[in-house]
Amino acid sequence: MPQAVSTGLTDIMLPVKSLSALRSINPNYDSLARYSNKLNITGVHAFTLETEEESSTLACRNFAPAAGIDEEAATGTSNGALGAYLVKNDVLNFEDNLTIICEQGYYMNSPSKIIVRLEGRKYDLTVKVGGKAIIVRSGLTSEYKIAEV
């Protein structure tokens, strides 16, 4: 079920049934921006447990037109919130620690993998987010680690 979740910025977590359904999402960005502003949220983080790659846990898309981003290729805060959502709603088996790998940006030709590490207890979680990013600016490219998880 959709639910607003925050680990710093609030997004609506929107489960979809399949990778095909996730790929076919085509939001009306103006309407979504108005809706997001009305609810005081950043946007919508749609996800499915079906993945493009076997090594991933889930695939997701993030839409935040109210923040000036129609679709985001990699979102740490949204995927951290998604990890907490998955644990609190018993979507994934969780005991003390869990690492999930979130595919994002695949349908905008900017694929990313965000690593979310969940530690602690179901109602007292520590959420850690990391991965690698490539920044392109003025034709120069550099790679750096966001965080070790």
CNS distance restraints for C-alpha pairs under 8 A (distance, minus, plus):
assign (resid   1 and name CA) (resid  14 and name CA) 6.99 0.50 0.50
assign (resid   1 and name CA) (resid  15 and name CA) 6.63 0.50 0.50
assign (resid   2 and name CA) (resid  12 and name CA) 6.34 0.50 0.50
assign (resid   2 and name CA) (resid  13 and name CA) 5.37 0.50 0.50
assign (resid   2 and name CA) (resid  14 and name CA) 4.71 0.50 0.50
assign (resid   2 and name CA) (resid  15 and name CA) 6.53 0.50 0.50
assign (resid   3 and name CA) (resid  12 and name CA) 5.29 0.50 0.50
assign (resid   3 and name CA) (resid  13 and name CA) 5.32 0.50 0.50
assign (resid   3 and name CA) (resid  14 and name CA) 7.06 0.50 0.50
assign (resid   4 and name CA) (resid  10 and name CA) 6.34 0.50 0.50
assign (resid   4 and name CA) (resid  11 and name CA) 5.49 0.50 0.50
assign (resid   4 and name CA) (resid  12 and name CA) 4.15 0.50 0.50
assign (resid   4 and name CA) (resid  13 and name CA) 6.09 0.50 0.50
assign (resid   5 and name CA) (resid  10 and name CA) 5.44 0.50 0.50
assign (resid   5 and name CA) (resid  11 and name CA) 5.71 0.50 0.50
assign (resid   5 and name CA) (resid  12 and name CA) 6.24 0.50 0.50
assign (resid   5 and name CA) (resid  13 and name CA) 6.82 0.50 0.50
assign (resid   5 and name CA) (resid  81 and name CA) 5.77 0.50 0.50
assign (resid   5 and name CA) (resid  82 and name CA) 7.52 0.50 0.50
assign (resid   5 and name CA) (resid  85 and name CA) 6.99 0.50 0.50
assign (resid   6 and name CA) (resid  10 and name CA) 4.21 0.50 0.50
assign (resid   6 and name CA) (resid  11 and name CA) 6.41 0.50 0.50
assign (resid   6 and name CA) (resid  77 and name CA) 7.67 0.50 0.50
assign (resid   6 and name CA) (resid  78 and name CA) 7.52 0.50 0.50
assign (resid   6 and name CA) (resid  81 and name CA) 5.42 0.50 0.50
assign (resid   7 and name CA) (resid  77 and name CA) 5.97 0.50 0.50
assign (resid   7 and name CA) (resid  78 and name CA) 7.50 0.50 0.50
assign (resid   7 and name CA) (resid  80 and name CA) 6.48 0.50 0.50
assign (resid   7 and name CA) (resid  81 and name CA) 5.27 0.50 0.50
assign (resid   8 and name CA) (resid  77 and name CA) 6.49 0.50 0.50
assign (resid   9 and name CA) (resid  41 and name CA) 7.38 0.50 0.50
assign (resid   9 and name CA) (resid  42 and name CA) 6.44 0.50 0.50
assign (resid   9 and name CA) (resid  77 and name CA) 6.56 0.50 0.50
assign (resid   9 and name CA) (resid  78 and name CA) 7.43 0.50 0.50
assign (resid  10 and name CA) (resid  41 and name CA) 5.09 0.50 0.50
assign (resid  10 and name CA) (resid  42 and name CA) 5.65 0.50 0.50
assign (resid  10 and name CA) (resid  43 and name CA) 7.44 0.50 0.50
assign (resid  10 and name CA) (resid  78 and name CA) 7.75 0.50 0.50
assign (resid  11 and name CA) (resid  41 and name CA) 5.68 0.50 0.50
assign (resid  11 and name CA) (resid  42 and name CA) 5.43 0.50 0.50
assign (resid  11 and name CA) (resid  43 and name CA) 5.00 0.50 0.50
assign (resid  11 and name CA) (resid  44 and name CA) 5.30 0.50 0.50
assign (resid  11 and name CA) (resid  45 and name CA) 6.26 0.50 0.50
assign (resid  11 and name CA) (resid  78 and name CA) 6.58 0.50 0.50
assign (resid  11 and name CA) (resid  81 and name CA) 7.96 0.50 0.50
assign (resid  12 and name CA) (resid  41 and name CA) 7.57 0.50 0.50
assign (resid  12 and name CA) (resid  43 and name CA) 6.38 0.50 0.50
assign (resid  12 and name CA) (resid  44 and name CA) 4.72 0.50 0.50
assign (resid  12 and name CA) (resid  45 and name CA) 5.94 0.50 0.50
assign (resid  13 and name CA) (resid  44 and name CA) 6.22 0.50 0.50
assign (resid  13 and name CA) (resid  45 and name CA) 4.99 0.50 0.50
assign (resid  13 and name CA) (resid  46 and name CA) 6.01 0.50 0.50
assign (resid  13 and name CA) (resid  47 and name CA) 7.57 0.50 0.50
assign (resid  13 and name CA) (resid  82 and name CA) 6.57 0.50 0.50
assign (resid  13 and name CA) (resid  85 and name CA) 7.62 0.50 0.50
assign (resid  14 and name CA) (resid  44 and name CA) 6.77 0.50 0.50
assign (resid  14 and name CA) (resid  45 and name CA) 5.87 0.50 0.50
assign (resid  14 and name CA) (resid  46 and name CA) 4.43 0.50 0.50
assign (resid  14 and name CA) (resid  47 and name CA) 6.25 0.50 0.50
assign (resid  15 and name CA) (resid  46 and name CA) 5.74 0.50 0.50
assign (resid  15 and name CA) (resid  47 and name CA) 5.10 0.50 0.50
assign (resid  15 and name CA) (resid  48 and name CA) 5.89 0.50 0.50
assign (resid  16 and name CA) (resid  21 and name CA) 6.50 0.50 0.50
assign (resid  16 and name CA) (resid  22 and name CA) 6.43 0.50 0.50
assign (resid  16 and name CA) (resid  46 and name CA) 6.72 0.50 0.50
assign (resid  16 and name CA) (resid  47 and name CA) 5.90 0.50 0.50
assign (resid  16 and name CA) (resid  48 and name CA) 5.34 0.50 0.50
assign (resid  17 and name CA) (resid  21 and name CA) 6.62 0.50 0.50
assign (resid  17 and name CA) (resid  22 and name CA) 7.97 0.50 0.50
assign (resid  17 and name CA) (resid  48 and name CA) 6.17 0.50 0.50
assign (resid  18 and name CA) (resid  22 and name CA) 6.33 0.50 0.50
assign (resid  18 and name CA) (resid  48 and name CA) 5.81 0.50 0.50
assign (resid  18 and name CA) (resid  49 and name CA) 7.47 0.50 0.50
assign (resid  18 and name CA) (resid  50 and name CA) 6.03 0.50 0.50
assign (resid  19 and name CA) (resid  23 and name CA) 6.10 0.50 0.50
assign (resid  19 and name CA) (resid  48 and name CA) 6.30 0.50 0.50
assign (resid  19 and name CA) (resid  49 and name CA) 8.00 0.50 0.50
assign (resid  19 and name CA) (resid  50 and name CA) 5.54 0.50 0.50
assign (resid  19 and name CA) (resid  51 and name CA) 6.63 0.50 0.50
assign (resid  19 and name CA) (resid  52 and name CA) 7.88 0.50 0.50
assign (resid  19 and name CA) (resid  59 and name CA) 7.40 0.50 0.50
assign (resid  20 and name CA) (resid  24 and name CA) 6.27 0.50 0.50
assign (resid  21 and name CA) (resid  25 and name CA) 6.58 0.50 0.50
assign (resid  22 and name CA) (resid  46 and name CA) 7.11 0.50 0.50
assign (resid  22 and name CA) (resid  47 and name CA) 6.84 0.50 0.50
assign (resid  22 and name CA) (resid  48 and name CA) 7.02 0.50 0.50
assign (resid  22 and name CA) (resid  60 and name CA) 7.37 0.50 0.50
assign (resid  22 and name CA) (resid  61 and name CA) 7.45 0.50 0.50
assign (resid  23 and name CA) (resid 107 and name CA) 6.77 0.50 0.50
assign (resid  27 and name CA) (resid  32 and name CA) 7.19 0.50 0.50
assign (resid  28 and name CA) (resid  32 and name CA) 6.15 0.50 0.50
assign (resid  29 and name CA) (resid  33 and name CA) 5.96 0.50 0.50
assign (resid  29 and name CA) (resid  65 and name CA) 5.86 0.50 0.50
assign (resid  29 and name CA) (resid  70 and name CA) 6.49 0.50 0.50
assign (resid  30 and name CA) (resid  34 and name CA) 6.36 0.50 0.50
assign (resid  30 and name CA) (resid  65 and name CA) 7.34 0.50 0.50
assign (resid  31 and name CA) (resid  35 and name CA) 6.13 0.50 0.50
assign (resid  32 and name CA) (resid  36 and name CA) 5.95 0.50 0.50
assign (resid  32 and name CA) (resid  43 and name CA) 7.54 0.50 0.50
assign (resid  32 and name CA) (resid  64 and name CA) 7.95 0.50 0.50
assign (resid  32 and name CA) (resid  65 and name CA) 6.83 0.50 0.50
assign (resid  32 and name CA) (resid  66 and name CA) 7.45 0.50 0.50
assign (resid  33 and name CA) (resid  37 and name CA) 6.12 0.50 0.50
assign (resid  33 and name CA) (resid  43 and name CA) 7.60 0.50 0.50
assign (resid  33 and name CA) (resid  64 and name CA) 7.18 0.50 0.50
assign (resid  33 and name CA) (resid  65 and name CA) 5.09 0.50 0.50
assign (resid  33 and name CA) (resid  66 and name CA) 4.21 0.50 0.50
assign (resid  33 and name CA) (resid  67 and name CA) 7.95 0.50 0.50
assign (resid  34 and name CA) (resid  38 and name CA) 6.11 0.50 0.50
assign (resid  34 and name CA) (resid  66 and name CA) 7.14 0.50 0.50
assign (resid  35 and name CA) (resid  39 and name CA) 6.29 0.50 0.50
assign (resid  36 and name CA) (resid  40 and name CA) 5.77 0.50 0.50
assign (resid  36 and name CA) (resid  41 and name CA) 5.03 0.50 0.50
assign (resid  36 and name CA) (resid  42 and name CA) 6.16 0.50 0.50
assign (resid  36 and name CA) (resid  43 and name CA) 5.69 0.50 0.50
assign (resid  36 and name CA) (resid  66 and name CA) 6.27 0.50 0.50
assign (resid  37 and name CA) (resid  41 and name CA) 6.38 0.50 0.50
assign (resid  37 and name CA) (resid  42 and name CA) 7.80 0.50 0.50
assign (resid  37 and name CA) (resid  66 and name CA) 6.47 0.50 0.50
assign (resid  42 and name CA) (resid  64 and name CA) 5.68 0.50 0.50
assign (resid  42 and name CA) (resid  66 and name CA) 6.50 0.50 0.50
assign (resid  42 and name CA) (resid  67 and name CA) 6.35 0.50 0.50
assign (resid  43 and name CA) (resid  62 and name CA) 7.30 0.50 0.50
assign (resid  43 and name CA) (resid  63 and name CA) 5.56 0.50 0.50
assign (resid  43 and name CA) (resid  64 and name CA) 4.28 0.50 0.50
assign (resid  43 and name CA) (resid  65 and name CA) 7.07 0.50 0.50
assign (resid  43 and name CA) (resid  66 and name CA) 7.02 0.50 0.50
assign (resid  43 and name CA) (resid  67 and name CA) 7.95 0.50 0.50
assign (resid  44 and name CA) (resid  62 and name CA) 5.84 0.50 0.50
assign (resid  44 and name CA) (resid  63 and name CA) 5.27 0.50 0.50
assign (resid  44 and name CA) (resid  64 and name CA) 6.57 0.50 0.50
assign (resid  45 and name CA) (resid  60 and name CA) 6.80 0.50 0.50
assign (resid  45 and name CA) (resid  61 and name CA) 5.79 0.50 0.50
assign (resid  45 and name CA) (resid  62 and name CA) 4.44 0.50 0.50
assign (resid  45 and name CA) (resid  63 and name CA) 6.43 0.50 0.50
assign (resid  45 and name CA) (resid  78 and name CA) 6.70 0.50 0.50
assign (resid  45 and name CA) (resid  82 and name CA) 7.98 0.50 0.50
assign (resid  46 and name CA) (resid  60 and name CA) 5.45 0.50 0.50
assign (resid  46 and name CA) (resid  61 and name CA) 5.26 0.50 0.50
assign (resid  46 and name CA) (resid  62 and name CA) 6.32 0.50 0.50
assign (resid  47 and name CA) (resid  58 and name CA) 6.86 0.50 0.50
assign (resid  47 and name CA) (resid  59 and name CA) 5.58 0.50 0.50
assign (resid  47 and name CA) (resid  60 and name CA) 4.08 0.50 0.50
assign (resid  47 and name CA) (resid  61 and name CA) 6.43 0.50 0.50
assign (resid  48 and name CA) (resid  58 and name CA) 5.73 0.50 0.50
assign (resid  48 and name CA) (resid  59 and name CA) 5.54 0.50 0.50
assign (resid  48 and name CA) (resid  60 and name CA) 6.49 0.50 0.50
assign (resid  49 and name CA) (resid  57 and name CA) 6.45 0.50 0.50
assign (resid  49 and name CA) (resid  58 and name CA) 4.40 0.50 0.50
assign (resid  49 and name CA) (resid  59 and name CA) 6.46 0.50 0.50
assign (resid  50 and name CA) (resid  57 and name CA) 7.76 0.50 0.50
assign (resid  50 and name CA) (resid  58 and name CA) 5.84 0.50 0.50
assign (resid  50 and name CA) (resid  59 and name CA) 6.50 0.50 0.50
assign (resid  51 and name CA) (resid  56 and name CA) 6.30 0.50 0.50
assign (resid  51 and name CA) (resid  57 and name CA) 6.88 0.50 0.50
assign (resid  51 and name CA) (resid  58 and name CA) 5.33 0.50 0.50
assign (resid  51 and name CA) (resid  59 and name CA) 5.19 0.50 0.50
assign (resid  51 and name CA) (resid 103 and name CA) 7.41 0.50 0.50
assign (resid  52 and name CA) (resid  56 and name CA) 7.67 0.50 0.50
assign (resid  52 and name CA) (resid  59 and name CA) 7.23 0.50 0.50
assign (resid  52 and name CA) (resid 103 and name CA) 7.80 0.50 0.50
assign (resid  55 and name CA) (resid 101 and name CA) 7.60 0.50 0.50
assign (resid  56 and name CA) (resid 100 and name CA) 7.35 0.50 0.50
assign (resid  56 and name CA) (resid 101 and name CA) 4.92 0.50 0.50
assign (resid  56 and name CA) (resid 102 and name CA) 6.13 0.50 0.50
assign (resid  56 and name CA) (resid 103 and name CA) 6.53 0.50 0.50
assign (resid  56 and name CA) (resid 113 and name CA) 7.98 0.50 0.50
assign (resid  57 and name CA) (resid 100 and name CA) 5.55 0.50 0.50
assign (resid  57 and name CA) (resid 101 and name CA) 5.07 0.50 0.50
assign (resid  57 and name CA) (resid 102 and name CA) 6.07 0.50 0.50
assign (resid  57 and name CA) (resid 103 and name CA) 7.92 0.50 0.50
assign (resid  58 and name CA) (resid 100 and name CA) 7.82 0.50 0.50
assign (resid  58 and name CA) (resid 101 and name CA) 6.70 0.50 0.50
assign (resid  58 and name CA) (resid 102 and name CA) 5.21 0.50 0.50
assign (resid  58 and name CA) (resid 103 and name CA) 6.24 0.50 0.50
assign (resid  59 and name CA) (resid 102 and name CA) 5.67 0.50 0.50
assign (resid  59 and name CA) (resid 103 and name CA) 4.56 0.50 0.50
assign (resid  59 and name CA) (resid 104 and name CA) 6.12 0.50 0.50
assign (resid  60 and name CA) (resid 102 and name CA) 6.77 0.50 0.50
assign (resid  60 and name CA) (resid 103 and name CA) 6.02 0.50 0.50
assign (resid  60 and name CA) (resid 104 and name CA) 5.23 0.50 0.50
assign (resid  60 and name CA) (resid 105 and name CA) 7.94 0.50 0.50
assign (resid  61 and name CA) (resid  71 and name CA) 7.25 0.50 0.50
assign (resid  61 and name CA) (resid  72 and name CA) 7.35 0.50 0.50
assign (resid  61 and name CA) (resid  73 and name CA) 7.70 0.50 0.50
assign (resid  61 and name CA) (resid 104 and name CA) 5.78 0.50 0.50
assign (resid  61 and name CA) (resid 105 and name CA) 6.74 0.50 0.50
assign (resid  62 and name CA) (resid  71 and name CA) 5.58 0.50 0.50
assign (resid  62 and name CA) (resid  72 and name CA) 5.50 0.50 0.50
assign (resid  62 and name CA) (resid  73 and name CA) 7.55 0.50 0.50
assign (resid  62 and name CA) (resid  75 and name CA) 7.45 0.50 0.50
assign (resid  62 and name CA) (resid  78 and name CA) 7.77 0.50 0.50
assign (resid  62 and name CA) (resid 104 and name CA) 7.93 0.50 0.50
assign (resid  63 and name CA) (resid  69 and name CA) 6.88 0.50 0.50
assign (resid  63 and name CA) (resid  70 and name CA) 5.40 0.50 0.50
assign (resid  63 and name CA) (resid  71 and name CA) 4.52 0.50 0.50
assign (resid  63 and name CA) (resid  72 and name CA) 6.44 0.50 0.50
assign (resid  64 and name CA) (resid  68 and name CA) 6.66 0.50 0.50
assign (resid  64 and name CA) (resid  69 and name CA) 5.03 0.50 0.50
assign (resid  64 and name CA) (resid  70 and name CA) 5.42 0.50 0.50
assign (resid  64 and name CA) (resid  71 and name CA) 6.31 0.50 0.50
assign (resid  64 and name CA) (resid  72 and name CA) 7.44 0.50 0.50
assign (resid  65 and name CA) (resid  69 and name CA) 4.69 0.50 0.50
assign (resid  65 and name CA) (resid  70 and name CA) 4.40 0.50 0.50
assign (resid  65 and name CA) (resid  71 and name CA) 7.41 0.50 0.50
assign (resid  72 and name CA) (resid 105 and name CA) 6.78 0.50 0.50
assign (resid  73 and name CA) (resid 104 and name CA) 5.71 0.50 0.50
assign (resid  73 and name CA) (resid 105 and name CA) 3.90 0.50 0.50
assign (resid  73 and name CA) (resid 106 and name CA) 7.66 0.50 0.50
assign (resid  73 and name CA) (resid 108 and name CA) 7.31 0.50 0.50
assign (resid  73 and name CA) (resid 110 and name CA) 5.97 0.50 0.50
assign (resid  73 and name CA) (resid 111 and name CA) 6.68 0.50 0.50
assign (resid  73 and name CA) (resid 112 and name CA) 6.63 0.50 0.50
assign (resid  74 and name CA) (resid 104 and name CA) 5.88 0.50 0.50
assign (resid  74 and name CA) (resid 105 and name CA) 6.42 0.50 0.50
assign (resid  74 and name CA) (resid 112 and name CA) 6.02 0.50 0.50
assign (resid  74 and name CA) (resid 113 and name CA) 7.54 0.50 0.50
assign (resid  74 and name CA) (resid 114 and name CA) 7.06 0.50 0.50
assign (resid  75 and name CA) (resid  79 and name CA) 6.19 0.50 0.50
assign (resid  75 and name CA) (resid 114 and name CA) 7.72 0.50 0.50
assign (resid  76 and name CA) (resid  80 and name CA) 5.97 0.50 0.50
assign (resid  76 and name CA) (resid 114 and name CA) 6.86 0.50 0.50
assign (resid  76 and name CA) (resid 129 and name CA) 6.00 0.50 0.50
assign (resid  76 and name CA) (resid 130 and name CA) 7.27 0.50 0.50
assign (resid  77 and name CA) (resid  81 and name CA) 6.19 0.50 0.50
assign (resid  77 and name CA) (resid 129 and name CA) 7.83 0.50 0.50
assign (resid  78 and name CA) (resid  82 and name CA) 6.07 0.50 0.50
assign (resid  79 and name CA) (resid  83 and name CA) 6.16 0.50 0.50
assign (resid  79 and name CA) (resid 102 and name CA) 7.12 0.50 0.50
assign (resid  79 and name CA) (resid 114 and name CA) 7.28 0.50 0.50
assign (resid  79 and name CA) (resid 116 and name CA) 6.96 0.50 0.50
assign (resid  79 and name CA) (resid 129 and name CA) 7.76 0.50 0.50
assign (resid  80 and name CA) (resid  84 and name CA) 6.55 0.50 0.50
assign (resid  80 and name CA) (resid 116 and name CA) 6.01 0.50 0.50
assign (resid  80 and name CA) (resid 127 and name CA) 6.13 0.50 0.50
assign (resid  80 and name CA) (resid 128 and name CA) 6.98 0.50 0.50
assign (resid  80 and name CA) (resid 129 and name CA) 6.14 0.50 0.50
assign (resid  81 and name CA) (resid  85 and name CA) 6.16 0.50 0.50
assign (resid  82 and name CA) (resid  86 and name CA) 6.11 0.50 0.50
assign (resid  83 and name CA) (resid  87 and name CA) 6.39 0.50 0.50
assign (resid  83 and name CA) (resid 100 and name CA) 7.46 0.50 0.50
assign (resid  83 and name CA) (resid 116 and name CA) 6.62 0.50 0.50
assign (resid  83 and name CA) (resid 117 and name CA) 7.95 0.50 0.50
assign (resid  83 and name CA) (resid 118 and name CA) 7.03 0.50 0.50
assign (resid  83 and name CA) (resid 127 and name CA) 7.67 0.50 0.50
assign (resid  84 and name CA) (resid  88 and name CA) 6.04 0.50 0.50
assign (resid  84 and name CA) (resid 118 and name CA) 7.49 0.50 0.50
assign (resid  84 and name CA) (resid 125 and name CA) 7.35 0.50 0.50
assign (resid  84 and name CA) (resid 127 and name CA) 7.37 0.50 0.50
assign (resid  85 and name CA) (resid  89 and name CA) 5.95 0.50 0.50
assign (resid  86 and name CA) (resid  90 and name CA) 6.05 0.50 0.50
assign (resid  86 and name CA) (resid  91 and name CA) 4.91 0.50 0.50
assign (resid  86 and name CA) (resid  92 and name CA) 5.88 0.50 0.50
assign (resid  87 and name CA) (resid  91 and name CA) 6.24 0.50 0.50
assign (resid  87 and name CA) (resid  92 and name CA) 5.96 0.50 0.50
assign (resid  87 and name CA) (resid  93 and name CA) 7.33 0.50 0.50
assign (resid  87 and name CA) (resid  94 and name CA) 6.37 0.50 0.50
assign (resid  87 and name CA) (resid 122 and name CA) 6.40 0.50 0.50
assign (resid  88 and name CA) (resid 122 and name CA) 6.11 0.50 0.50
assign (resid  88 and name CA) (resid 123 and name CA) 7.17 0.50 0.50
assign (resid  90 and name CA) (resid  94 and name CA) 7.78 0.50 0.50
assign (resid  94 and name CA) (resid  98 and name CA) 6.30 0.50 0.50
assign (resid  94 and name CA) (resid 122 and name CA) 7.53 0.50 0.50
assign (resid  95 and name CA) (resid 121 and name CA) 7.16 0.50 0.50
assign (resid  95 and name CA) (resid 122 and name CA) 7.79 0.50 0.50
assign (resid  96 and name CA) (resid 118 and name CA) 7.97 0.50 0.50
assign (resid  96 and name CA) (resid 119 and name CA) 5.72 0.50 0.50
assign (resid  96 and name CA) (resid 120 and name CA) 5.20 0.50 0.50
assign (resid  96 and name CA) (resid 121 and name CA) 5.96 0.50 0.50
assign (resid  97 and name CA) (resid 117 and name CA) 7.24 0.50 0.50
assign (resid  97 and name CA) (resid 118 and name CA) 5.51 0.50 0.50
assign (resid  97 and name CA) (resid 119 and name CA) 4.49 0.50 0.50
assign (resid  97 and name CA) (resid 120 and name CA) 6.54 0.50 0.50
assign (resid  98 and name CA) (resid 117 and name CA) 5.77 0.50 0.50
assign (resid  98 and name CA) (resid 118 and name CA) 5.10 0.50 0.50
assign (resid  98 and name CA) (resid 119 and name CA) 6.64 0.50 0.50
assign (resid  99 and name CA) (resid 115 and name CA) 6.95 0.50 0.50
assign (resid  99 and name CA) (resid 116 and name CA) 5.62 0.50 0.50
assign (resid  99 and name CA) (resid 117 and name CA) 4.39 0.50 0.50
assign (resid  99 and name CA) (resid 118 and name CA) 6.25 0.50 0.50
assign (resid 100 and name CA) (resid 115 and name CA) 5.92 0.50 0.50
assign (resid 100 and name CA) (resid 116 and name CA) 5.26 0.50 0.50
assign (resid 100 and name CA) (resid 117 and name CA) 6.52 0.50 0.50
assign (resid 101 and name CA) (resid 113 and name CA) 6.28 0.50 0.50
assign (resid 101 and name CA) (resid 114 and name CA) 5.72 0.50 0.50
assign (resid 101 and name CA) (resid 115 and name CA) 4.75 0.50 0.50
assign (resid 101 and name CA) (resid 116 and name CA) 6.39 0.50 0.50
assign (resid 102 and name CA) (resid 113 and name CA) 5.40 0.50 0.50
assign (resid 102 and name CA) (resid 114 and name CA) 5.06 0.50 0.50
assign (resid 102 and name CA) (resid 115 and name CA) 6.40 0.50 0.50
assign (resid 102 and name CA) (resid 116 and name CA) 7.67 0.50 0.50
assign (resid 103 and name CA) (resid 111 and name CA) 7.11 0.50 0.50
assign (resid 103 and name CA) (resid 112 and name CA) 5.87 0.50 0.50
assign (resid 103 and name CA) (resid 113 and name CA) 4.77 0.50 0.50
assign (resid 103 and name CA) (resid 114 and name CA) 6.68 0.50 0.50
assign (resid 104 and name CA) (resid 111 and name CA) 5.82 0.50 0.50
assign (resid 104 and name CA) (resid 112 and name CA) 5.25 0.50 0.50
assign (resid 104 and name CA) (resid 113 and name CA) 6.28 0.50 0.50
assign (resid 104 and name CA) (resid 114 and name CA) 7.66 0.50 0.50
assign (resid 105 and name CA) (resid 109 and name CA) 6.49 0.50 0.50
assign (resid 105 and name CA) (resid 110 and name CA) 4.90 0.50 0.50
assign (resid 105 and name CA) (resid 111 and name CA) 4.38 0.50 0.50
assign (resid 105 and name CA) (resid 112 and name CA) 5.88 0.50 0.50
assign (resid 106 and name CA) (resid 110 and name CA) 5.81 0.50 0.50
assign (resid 106 and name CA) (resid 111 and name CA) 4.32 0.50 0.50
assign (resid 106 and name CA) (resid 112 and name CA) 7.18 0.50 0.50
assign (resid 107 and name CA) (resid 111 and name CA) 7.66 0.50 0.50
assign (resid 112 and name CA) (resid 133 and name CA) 7.80 0.50 0.50
assign (resid 113 and name CA) (resid 131 and name CA) 6.67 0.50 0.50
assign (resid 113 and name CA) (resid 132 and name CA) 7.85 0.50 0.50
assign (resid 114 and name CA) (resid 129 and name CA) 7.05 0.50 0.50
assign (resid 114 and name CA) (resid 130 and name CA) 6.05 0.50 0.50
assign (resid 114 and name CA) (resid 131 and name CA) 5.23 0.50 0.50
assign (resid 114 and name CA) (resid 132 and name CA) 7.88 0.50 0.50
assign (resid 115 and name CA) (resid 129 and name CA) 5.68 0.50 0.50
assign (resid 115 and name CA) (resid 130 and name CA) 5.13 0.50 0.50
assign (resid 115 and name CA) (resid 131 and name CA) 5.60 0.50 0.50
assign (resid 115 and name CA) (resid 149 and name CA) 7.20 0.50 0.50
assign (resid 116 and name CA) (resid 127 and name CA) 6.96 0.50 0.50
assign (resid 116 and name CA) (resid 128 and name CA) 5.71 0.50 0.50
assign (resid 116 and name CA) (resid 129 and name CA) 4.60 0.50 0.50
assign (resid 116 and name CA) (resid 130 and name CA) 6.56 0.50 0.50
assign (resid 116 and name CA) (resid 149 and name CA) 7.60 0.50 0.50
assign (resid 117 and name CA) (resid 127 and name CA) 5.89 0.50 0.50
assign (resid 117 and name CA) (resid 128 and name CA) 5.00 0.50 0.50
assign (resid 117 and name CA) (resid 129 and name CA) 6.33 0.50 0.50
assign (resid 117 and name CA) (resid 149 and name CA) 6.53 0.50 0.50
assign (resid 118 and name CA) (resid 125 and name CA) 6.42 0.50 0.50
assign (resid 118 and name CA) (resid 126 and name CA) 5.77 0.50 0.50
assign (resid 118 and name CA) (resid 127 and name CA) 4.87 0.50 0.50
assign (resid 118 and name CA) (resid 128 and name CA) 6.47 0.50 0.50
assign (resid 119 and name CA) (resid 125 and name CA) 5.67 0.50 0.50
assign (resid 119 and name CA) (resid 126 and name CA) 5.09 0.50 0.50
assign (resid 119 and name CA) (resid 127 and name CA) 6.61 0.50 0.50
assign (resid 120 and name CA) (resid 124 and name CA) 6.07 0.50 0.50
assign (resid 120 and name CA) (resid 125 and name CA) 5.01 0.50 0.50
assign (resid 120 and name CA) (resid 126 and name CA) 6.14 0.50 0.50
assign (resid 121 and name CA) (resid 125 and name CA) 5.55 0.50 0.50
assign (resid 128 and name CA) (resid 149 and name CA) 6.75 0.50 0.50
assign (resid 129 and name CA) (resid 147 and name CA) 7.10 0.50 0.50
assign (resid 129 and name CA) (resid 149 and name CA) 6.86 0.50 0.50
assign (resid 130 and name CA) (resid 145 and name CA) 7.84 0.50 0.50
assign (resid 130 and name CA) (resid 146 and name CA) 5.65 0.50 0.50
assign (resid 130 and name CA) (resid 147 and name CA) 4.61 0.50 0.50
assign (resid 130 and name CA) (resid 148 and name CA) 6.01 0.50 0.50
assign (resid 130 and name CA) (resid 149 and name CA) 5.92 0.50 0.50
assign (resid 131 and name CA) (resid 145 and name CA) 6.43 0.50 0.50
assign (resid 131 and name CA) (resid 146 and name CA) 5.81 0.50 0.50
assign (resid 131 and name CA) (resid 147 and name CA) 6.28 0.50 0.50
assign (resid 131 and name CA) (resid 148 and name CA) 7.27 0.50 0.50
assign (resid 131 and name CA) (resid 149 and name CA) 7.91 0.50 0.50
assign (resid 132 and name CA) (resid 143 and name CA) 7.31 0.50 0.50
assign (resid 132 and name CA) (resid 144 and name CA) 6.23 0.50 0.50
assign (resid 132 and name CA) (resid 145 and name CA) 4.86 0.50 0.50
assign (resid 132 and name CA) (resid 146 and name CA) 5.84 0.50 0.50
assign (resid 132 and name CA) (resid 147 and name CA) 7.87 0.50 0.50
assign (resid 133 and name CA) (resid 143 and name CA) 6.09 0.50 0.50
assign (resid 133 and name CA) (resid 144 and name CA) 6.17 0.50 0.50
assign (resid 133 and name CA) (resid 145 and name CA) 6.70 0.50 0.50
assign (resid 133 and name CA) (resid 146 and name CA) 7.01 0.50 0.50
assign (resid 134 and name CA) (resid 141 and name CA) 6.74 0.50 0.50
assign (resid 134 and name CA) (resid 142 and name CA) 5.94 0.50 0.50
assign (resid 134 and name CA) (resid 143 and name CA) 4.84 0.50 0.50
assign (resid 134 and name CA) (resid 144 and name CA) 6.97 0.50 0.50
assign (resid 135 and name CA) (resid 141 and name CA) 5.82 0.50 0.50
assign (resid 135 and name CA) (resid 142 and name CA) 5.84 0.50 0.50
assign (resid 135 and name CA) (resid 143 and name CA) 6.71 0.50 0.50
assign (resid 136 and name CA) (resid 140 and name CA) 5.70 0.50 0.50
assign (resid 136 and name CA) (resid 141 and name CA) 4.73 0.50 0.50
assign (resid 136 and name CA) (resid 142 and name CA) 7.03 0.50 0.50
assign (resid 137 and name CA) (resid 141 and name CA) 6.70 0.50 0.50
